[in-house]
Amino acid sequence: MISAAALLVMTAMVTACGAQEDGQQSGGRASKQVTMDEQQAIDRAEEIINHAVNGMSPKPTLERMGPVPVGPCIARDDHGPDDRVQVTLMYKLTDVPGLEARSLVRQARDAWLKQGYKYSPSGEVDWAGAFPAIYMRTESDDFWMDAVTGVLDRAKGEGLASLKVTSPCFLPPEKSSASTEADPAALEEPQADDPARHRVLGHSSRVYDALRAGSAPTQPGEGLSVVRGESGVSVHHTWSTRPLPEDVKVRALARAQGYFRSAGWSVRHVPTREGTPAVVARHPEEGTIAQVAASTTGAVRVAITTPADGPASSDV
């Protein structure tokens, strides 16, 4: 059984996969070239979290889920390489009875609506049940957030409320706004004999077999890379299928999910801007994260990330 913490970490990993479009957003509006620094992104995310929590009753304690994940937007939907990064904050709401979790999610929703924040295409999920979730965004600066109830005891209706805020992909001030090439220190080709390289390519191959859809020619920004971030060094592989009809795409995503479950991965669906939920899976021993998501082009995008220094602890 996946812990609420692990589910939140997995959710954060998919936010860049098919979600940050260049030149187009939901409704066809032009996207903004966002420039901020990491601290500004963190401060804004904290502000959005506080908007949800400050008026809550009973008052929960915020427990951060791991370090702040900051990393490159390497699964960009238009395939283009760039220097943008992204920040995600995740919190559990603790020190309240489990029966209050549903109420806390409702209160977060009401507080965010009062701030003028809008529903994302996923809106509210399973509000009629005991374990609802809501997905919203800020129109002014395009931060995305959710409030989710994780199940602790289904029979008793007890849950654990959690909040997550993800920034848009942004260009750090030290990077030129005209830059289109990835920083070679951040994205570099792994060595041919690198065990992580073989591991990530093996996972990609098995996902390819599960999707049963031909791959598209490699686009700029796709392929193998070494990613160096605050959380360590990882090897990343990104590729896309050819554009697929909607029904074929849905079946391909279902097959990918079926493969991960049968292979013992922890799996969940994650709402995306495109409307079709992405599949996010985590290998229980390696710490490898797989993301399979529909693209605005009609293709299915696959991103596999594995720790470069070998299997990671499963206690995320």
C-alpha positions in Angstrom: 0.0 0.0 0.0 1.4 3.4 -1.0 1.8 5.9 1.7 0.3 9.4 1.4 3.9 10.8 1.3 5.0 8.5 -1.6 1.9 9.4 -3.6 2.6 13.1 -3.2 6.2 12.7 -4.3 5.1 10.7 -7.3 2.5 13.4 -8.2 5.1 16.1 -8.2 7.3 14.2 -10.6 4.7 14.3 -13.4 3.9 18.0 -13.3 6.4 18.8 -16.0 5.4 15.9 -18.3 3.1 17.3 -20.9 1.9 20.0 -18.6 4.1 23.0 -19.3 3.3 24.0 -22.8 5.4 26.6 -24.7 3.2 29.1 -26.6 -0.1 27.5 -25.7 -2.2 27.0 -22.6 -5.7 25.7 -21.9 -8.2 27.7 -24.0 -5.5 28.6 -26.5 -4.1 31.5 -24.6 -0.4 32.4 -25.2 1.8 31.3 -22.3 4.1 33.7 -20.5 7.9 33.5 -20.4 8.2 33.5 -16.6 11.4 34.9 -14.9 11.8 34.4 -11.2 14.3 32.9 -8.9 13.9 29.8 -6.8 13.2 31.7 -3.6 10.5 33.8 -5.2 8.8 30.6 -6.5 9.0 29.0 -3.0 7.7 32.2 -1.3 4.7 32.3 -3.7 4.0 28.6 -3.2 4.1 29.1 0.6 1.7 32.0 0.2 -0.8 29.9 -1.7 -0.5 27.1 1.0 -1.1 29.7 3.7 -4.1 31.0 2.0 -5.6 27.5 2.3 -4.5 26.8 5.9 -4.8 30.1 7.8 -8.5 30.0 8.5 -8.9 26.2 9.0 -10.6 24.7 12.0 -9.4 22.6 13.6 -6.0 24.1 13.0 -3.6 21.5 11.4 0.1 21.4 11.7 2.0 21.6 8.3 4.5 18.8 7.8 6.6 19.3 4.7 7.0 16.2 2.5 10.8 15.9 2.0 13.0 18.7 0.5 11.7 21.1 -2.0 12.0 19.4 -5.4 13.6 21.8 -7.8 14.6 20.6 -11.2 14.7 21.2 -14.9 11.5 21.1 -17.0 12.9 18.4 -19.1 9.6 16.8 -20.2 8.4 20.0 -21.9 5.5 19.3 -24.3 6.9 20.9 -27.4 10.2 18.9 -27.1 12.4 22.0 -27.0 15.4 22.0 -24.7 15.7 25.0 -22.4 17.0 26.2 -19.0 13.8 26.5 -17.1 13.2 24.9 -13.7 10.2 24.2 -11.5 9.4 24.2 -7.8 6.9 22.0 -5.9 5.9 22.2 -2.2 4.0 19.4 -0.5 2.6 19.3 3.0 0.7 16.9 5.1 -1.9 18.4 7.5 -1.3 16.6 10.7 -2.4 16.8 14.4 -6.1 16.7 13.5 -8.4 13.7 13.8 -8.6 11.6 10.6 -12.3 12.2 10.3 -11.5 15.9 9.7 -9.5 15.3 6.6 -12.4 15.7 4.2 -13.4 19.0 5.9 -9.9 20.3 5.6 -9.9 19.7 1.8 -13.3 21.5 1.6 -11.9 24.4 3.6 -8.8 24.6 1.3 -11.1 24.7 -1.7 -13.2 27.5 -0.2 -10.2 29.6 0.8 -8.6 29.3 -2.7 -11.9 30.2 -4.4 -12.1 33.3 -2.1 -8.7 34.3 -3.4 -10.0 34.2 -6.9 -8.2 31.0 -7.9 -9.9 28.8 -10.5 -10.5 25.1 -11.0 -8.1 23.3 -13.3 -9.7 21.0 -15.9 -9.7 18.2 -13.4 -11.8 20.3 -10.9 -13.2 18.3 -8.0 -12.8 14.5 -7.8 -15.0 12.2 -5.8 -16.5 14.9 -3.7 -19.5 12.8 -3.0 -17.3 10.2 -1.3 -15.3 10.3 1.9 -12.0 11.0 0.2 -12.3 14.0 -2.2 -9.6 15.9 -4.0 -9.6 19.3 -5.7 -7.3 20.7 -8.4 -6.9 24.4 -9.0 -4.6 27.1 -10.5 -3.8 30.7 -10.1 -4.7 32.6 -13.3 -2.4 35.6 -12.6 0.9 33.6 -12.4 -0.1 30.0 -13.3 0.8 28.1 -10.1 -1.1 24.8 -9.9 -2.3 23.3 -6.6 -4.3 20.5 -5.2 -5.8 19.4 -1.9 -6.1 15.6 -1.6 -7.5 13.2 1.0 -5.3 10.1 1.4 -7.1 7.1 2.8 -5.9 6.0 6.3 -8.8 3.8 7.3 -11.6 3.4 4.7 -13.9 1.5 7.0 -13.8 4.3 9.5 -13.7 7.1 6.9 -10.4 8.4 8.2 -8.0 10.2 5.9 -5.0 12.4 5.8 -5.3 15.8 4.0 -2.4 17.1 2.0 -1.7 20.2 0.0 0.6 20.6 -3.0 1.6 23.7 -5.0 3.6 23.5 -8.2 5.1 26.6 -9.9 5.1 27.2 -13.6 8.4 26.4 -15.4 10.5 29.5 -14.9 13.8 30.9 -16.2 16.2 31.8 -13.4 17.5 35.4 -13.7 21.0 34.3 -14.4 19.9 32.6 -17.6 19.4 34.6 -20.8 15.7 34.9 -21.8 16.8 34.1 -25.3 18.6 30.9 -24.3 17.3 27.7 -26.0 20.1 25.3 -25.1 20.2 23.3 -21.9 23.0 23.9 -19.5 25.6 21.2 -20.3 26.4 21.0 -16.6 22.8 20.1 -15.9 22.0 17.9 -18.9 24.8 15.7 -20.2 25.1 12.4 -22.0 25.6 9.4 -19.7 28.6 7.1 -20.3 27.8 4.0 -22.5 28.8 1.6 -19.7 26.8 3.5 -17.0 24.6 1.0 -15.1 21.9 3.7 -14.6 21.9 4.2 -18.4 21.2 0.5 -19.0 18.6 0.5 -16.2 16.6 3.5 -17.6 16.8 2.2 -21.2 15.6 -1.2 -20.0 12.5 0.4 -18.4 11.9 2.5 -21.4 11.9 -0.6 -23.6 9.4 -2.4 -21.4 7.1 0.6 -21.5 7.4 0.8 -25.3 6.3 -2.9 -25.4 3.3 -2.2 -23.2 2.1 0.9 -25.1 2.1 -1.0 -28.5 2.4 2.3 -30.3 5.2 3.2 -32.7 7.8 5.8 -31.4 8.2 9.1 -33.2 11.5 10.4 -34.4 13.6 11.8 -31.6 13.0 15.5 -31.1 15.3 18.2 -29.6 15.2 17.8 -25.8 14.4 14.1 -26.0 16.8 11.2 -25.4 19.2 10.4 -22.6 20.6 12.9 -20.2 22.2 13.2 -16.8 20.3 15.6 -14.5 22.1 17.2 -11.6 19.9 18.8 -9.0 19.6 19.4 -5.3 18.3 15.9 -4.8 21.3 14.3 -6.4 22.3 13.0 -9.9 19.8 11.0 -12.0 19.8 9.6 -15.5 16.7 10.6 -17.5 15.2 9.2 -20.7 12.4 10.9 -22.6 10.7 9.9 -25.8 7.3 10.1 -27.5 5.0 7.9 -29.6 3.6 9.1 -32.8 0.3 11.0 -32.5 -2.5 8.6 -31.7 -6.4 8.7 -32.0 -8.0 9.4 -28.7 -9.3 5.9 -28.1 -6.0 4.3 -29.1 -4.2 6.7 -26.7 -6.5 5.9 -23.8 -6.0 2.1 -24.3 -2.2 2.6 -24.6 -2.1 4.5 -21.2 -4.3 1.7 -19.7 -1.8 -0.9 -20.9 1.1 1.1 -19.4 -0.7 1.2 -16.1 -1.3 -2.6 -16.3 2.3 -3.3 -17.0 3.5 -1.3 -14.0 1.1 -2.9 -11.6 2.0 -6.4 -12.8 5.7 -5.6 -12.4 5.2 -4.5 -8.8 5.5 -0.7 -9.3 3.5 1.7 -7.1 1.1 3.4 -9.5 -1.4 6.2 -9.5 -3.2 8.5 -12.0 -2.3 12.2 -11.9 -4.6 14.9 -13.5 -3.1 16.9 -16.3 -4.1 20.1 -18.2 -4.9 18.0 -21.2 -7.7 16.2 -19.3 -6.4 12.6 -19.8 -4.8 11.5 -16.5 -1.1 10.7 -16.6 0.2 7.5 -15.2 3.0 7.8 -12.7 4.8 4.8 -11.3 7.6 4.3 -8.8 9.9 1.2 -8.7 9.9 0.1 -5.0 13.5 -0.9 -4.8 15.3 1.4 -7.3 13.5 4.6 -6.7 13.0 4.9 -10.4 10.1 7.2 -11.4 8.2 6.6 -14.7 5.8 9.1 -16.2 3.5 8.3 -19.1 1.3 11.2 -20.2 -0.8 12.3 -23.1 0.6 15.3 -25.0 -1.3 18.2 -26.7 0.0 16.8 -30.0 -1.9 13.6 -29.6 1.3 11.6 -28.8 2.0 9.8 -25.5 5.2 11.1 -23.8 7.3 8.8 -21.7 9.9 10.0 -19.1 11.9 7.6 -17.0 14.2 8.9 -14.2 16.5 6.7 -12.2 19.1 7.6 -9.5 22.6 7.6 -11.0 24.2 6.1 -7.9 22.1 2.9 -7.9 18.9 1.9 -6.2 17.5 4.5 -3.8 15.8 3.9 -0.5 12.1 3.0 -0.9 11.3 5.1 2.2 10.4 8.4 0.3 
